[in-house]
Amino acid sequence: MAKKILVIDDEPLILMTMEKALVRSGYDVTTTTEPDDFIKSLTDNGAALLIVDLHLGSTDTDALIERAIGIAPDAKLLIVSGSVAEVKWENYLQKPFNITELRSKVEELLGRP
């Protein structure tokens, strides 16, 4: 059974690129641009890895992450962002990143699919 990854980003092109790359690597990937859909999908389906864009418009990303961790405390977390701001999260990928970097980071967190 493929490991589940749930991705939220406010840029549809980034979502499509990440989904395509990770599905081709053998992971089960769900993507969304909407925080409510992200929480619903996590609640309904779970996930081994949460990939979260640090800046989601007017969304309080820290609160979203805390809520997600409360729902799935064993899920790994990968933050992606185009800003160079200090990040308090351990696993971080700076945008723009290439597909190899993404796959490598995901494999580091989840192992091979």
Secondary structure, DSSP 4 states (H G I P E B T S, - for coil): -PPEEEEE-S-HHHHHHHHHHHHHTT-EEEEES-HHHHHHHHHHH--SEEEEES--TTS-HHHHHHHHHHH-TTSEEEEEESS-S---SSSEEESS--HHHHHHHHHHHH---
